[in-house]
Amino acid sequence: MRPERVRLGPLERVRRDYARTTKVLCPSMGPYFARERRVYGGRATSFTDRQLRNGVPYRYRIVSLDRAGNRSRGVAKTALPQVIVLFSPAAAARVQAAPLLRWLPSRGAPYYNVQLFRGSQKVLSAWPKQPRLALGSKWKFAGRPMTLRPGTYRWYVWPGIGARSQARYGRMLGQSTFVVRA
């Protein structure tokens, strides 16, 4: 997983004697919980932290100072950066035509297993070699004809490991939904 980023802001300058903001980061979990480190200091009204790890919760304490050097008590903000692996269509997107399902590639995966559900019924299993699958308006699944009808669809993706005939898969890359409108 690649590092993610968190943007804090816009921050309001409430007082006329506002001098600067100091933002302090403290990991919310792990052995360094008690140690804060300064990640920003200055007069900007926003800040983007690019030095994060996905899936690790972070807690920011935002402290402002006036010209006399008095510190505010601070405001806490939390963030849990995560990569959106299944990115198209966007989660809960409304579509009118058959969508192109797209996700981030998984290193070394020779193929993927994509499963599509309408309600609780599986309506498609596919094994594309690329990190995308163009749905059609009609297809066959388990020997039965299927049609992309109005409703909510859930889709899941797993990376394949080894030959497809082995039917071995890695950890699920993600799940998402889209809604087909009438």
N, C-alpha and C positions, 0 to 999 in steps of 0.2 A: 504494500500500500504506500502511496506517496504521501508526503506531508500535506496537511490541509492548512487552511488559514481561517482566522476569525476576525471579523471587523467589529470594533467597538465605536459607536458614535451614531449620530452626532451628539456631542456632549454640550450641554448648555452652560453658558457662562452667566451665572445667576447674579453675581455681585459686580459692582463697578471696580472694586479693587482686586479683582481676579488677577493672579499673576501667571500661574501655570498649573498643569495637571501632571501628576505622576501616576502612572498605571503600574501596578505590581501584579505579577502572576504567581500563583501558587497552585501546583498540581493538587487536585482534590483527593487523590488517592495515591498510595505508594509510600515509599520510605522518606520522601522529601516533603511530606505534607506541611511540616512546621517551618520549612525554609522558604521564604519568599525571595524572588529575585525581580529586580526592576527591569521591565521590558520597554518602558517609554518614559520620557520626561520632556515636557515642552508646552507650547501654547496651542497646538493643533486641536481641532474639535473632533477629530476621529483618529483611529489608529488601527492598523491591520497587523496582526501577529501571524507571521508565516512560519514560525518554528514549532509546529505542533505535530503530534502523532495522532493518527486516526484511532478512534475508539477510546482515547484516554480523556477523562473529564478534566477540565481546567476551571479554576476559579480566579477571577480577576478582582482586585480591590482597587478602585479608582479613587484617588485622593487628590484634592485640589488645595492650592496654597494661595494666600493673599500676599500683597506686597510686603506686609510686615513679617511674613514667614509663618503665620498661623495655618495649621493644617486642619482640614475637615476630617470628620470621623471616617469618611469614605463610604462608598457604595459598592456592593458586591455584585458581580455579574458572573454567570457560569456559562460554559460552552462545552459541547461534546462533539468535536469534529468527526464527520464520517463522510466517506466517499459515496456518492450516489453511483452505484455500479450499473443498474438498469436505468438508462437515462432517456430512452425514447421508445414510445411516447412518455412524456413526463407522468409521474404518479397521478392517478385519477384524472388524466386528460380525457376530454370528450373528443371523439373522432367520428367522422361521418363515413369514411372509407376504410378499407383494410389497412392497418398501420404497418410500418416497418419497425420491427422490434430491434433495438440496438442496446448493447451493453459494452462495458470495458473488457478488453481481452484479458484472458488469464494466461500468464507466461507458460509456455510449453503445452498448452491444451491443443491436441490435434483435432478436437471436435467438441461440441457442447450438447447437452441434453436440455431441450426447451419443452416445458409442459404448460399447456394452456387449459384453464378451467372456466366454464360459464356456470356460475352458482357452485354447486358441489360436484358437478359432472365434468370429468376430464373430456375435452373435446379435441385435443391434439397433443402428440408427442413428436418431436422432430430432433434431428441430429445434424445441425449445420456445422460446416468446417470453419466458418468465419463468425465473428461476434455480432451477427445480425441475422434476422429471419424476416423475409417479406411474407406477411400473411396474405392469403388470397381470400376472395369472398366466398369461395367454395373449395372443399377438400374432402378427402376420405380419411377416416380414423377408425381403426378396429373393424375395417370392412364396411363401414356405414358412411353414407354421404353426410357431410356437415356443411352448415352455412353460417357465415358471420351475421348474426342477428342482433337487433338492439338489446342492450343489457350490459351488465358489468362483467368484465373478464379479469381473471388473475393469471399472471404468468410467472414462472420460476425458471431459473437457469443454473445448471451445474456444469463445471468443466469436465470433459472426458479425460481419463487417464489410460494411456496405452491404446491398444486396438479397440475399435468400437465393439467388436465381437466379444470382448471380455466383459463389457457392461460394467466398467469400474468408473466411479465418479469421485471427484473431490468435494470439498465442502461447498454447499450451495452459495452461489455468488450473490443471489438476491431474489427478491420477489417484488412485483409491482402490480398495479391495476390500470385498466383503462375502461372507458365507457363508450360503447357504440350507440350513437344517437339514431333515432329513426329518420 
